Amino acid sequence: MTATPTLGALGFNRANVYFQNLAMPYITLTTQIDASIDTVFDLSRSIDLHVESTHQTNERAIAGCTSGLINLGEEVTWEATHFGIRQQLTTKIVEFDRPHHFRDSMVSGAFRRFDHDHHFQGNAQGTVMRDIFDYTSPLGVLGCAADFLFLKRYMGRLLNKRNQLIKTVAENGNNDRYLLKT
């Protein structure tokens, strides 16, 4: 079964969430940004911008690449509070084709697995940024129930908040502090 809820009411520029099925959901977000593909690509891999976009969960990078721009083969361990539970998640950049695509994949964490693909395409209006977050929840049937009841929407909102900050920063041109290569 495929559902396509519209998230425009949440402030998405142009975003749709698609779910393959209950066992293997995925989220796709598409955002048009009036900025160069290089700028949007680099802001998308900025650890510092990611931290700012997730302030409501007190997320912080605690190991690996903890600031600046993450690159191919690098890992970052995040610590955040989700659903009242403090948890850690480690991801690694496993594919990298600047400025068109990169993938971060879970190394360890609460999900059974996930891959997050970031795609970028230049156009007359700037850049189309497309995220595909493909994941499997833990706990079998209970995880599927959580996906259906709240997890997909929760993850979609987190990803959209991040994308909207990328859009705002890129379009305002006030991005120097996020693009420092440390």
C-alpha positions, -999 to 999 in steps of 0.1 A, spaced: 0 0 0 13 34 -9 2 66 9 12 101 -1 4 125 27 10 162 18 31 180 43 26 215 30 8 225 61 40 219 80 59 245 59 74 222 33 84 241 1 76 211 -20 77 178 -1 59 145 -3 64 115 19 62 81 2 60 48 20 68 16 2 51 -6 27 49 -11 65 80 -33 66 104 -10 47 92 26 48 111 54 31 107 92 31 113 114 1 116 152 4 121 175 -25 131 211 -19 138 239 -45 166 262 -32 176 295 -49 214 289 -44 243 272 -62 245 234 -62 279 236 -45 266 257 -16 235 235 -11 257 203 -13 281 216 13 254 229 37 238 195 35 270 178 49 276 205 76 277 190 110 272 225 126 241 232 105 227 197 114 232 204 151 213 238 148 185 222 129 179 196 156 182 219 187 147 207 199 162 172 205 194 185 221 213 167 193 251 170 193 280 153 176 300 135 202 325 114 182 341 111 148 336 142 127 321 166 152 322 199 133 328 213 98 320 193 66 318 155 68 335 136 39 336 102 23 346 75 47 341 97 78 317 88 107 298 109 132 282 97 164 251 118 173 235 119 208 200 132 210 167 128 230 138 113 210 106 103 226 121 111 260 149 86 256 186 97 253 202 77 225 232 76 202 234 69 165 266 65 144 265 71 106 292 69 79 294 86 45 296 56 22 290 73 -12 302 107 -23 300 124 -57 304 161 -51 282 181 -58 255 156 -70 251 129 -43 262 115 -10 248 87 12 251 83 49 243 49 63 238 39 99 266 20 115 249 16 149 219 30 166 182 26 173 171 17 138 176 -18 125 192 -1 95 190 31 74 204 47 43 199 85 37 206 95 1 211 132 -6 207 142 -43 213 176 -59 205 189 -94 211 224 -107 183 242 -125 174 277 -137 161 285 -102 192 272 -83 192 237 -70 167 209 -64 176 190 -33 161 155 -29 164 134 2 155 97 3 155 83 38 152 45 36 150 27 69 138 -4 88 127 0 124 137 -25 151 113 -48 170 95 -65 140 58 -60 142 61 -35 170 84 -14 149 60 -16 120 32 -4 143 54 25 155 61 35 118 24 35 110 14 54 142 40 81 145 76 74 135 73 81 97 57 115 104 82 123 132 112 115 109 96 134 80 93 165 102 129 163 115 142 160 79 120 188 67 132 211 95 168 204 85 160 211 48 142 243 56 172 256 75 195 246 46 172 265 23 171 296 45 208 297 51 216 291 14 192 317 1 203 343 26 239 338 17 248 339 54 265 305 53 302 311 61 300 297 96 286 264 83 310 259 54 343 261 74 363 229 65 377 217 98 
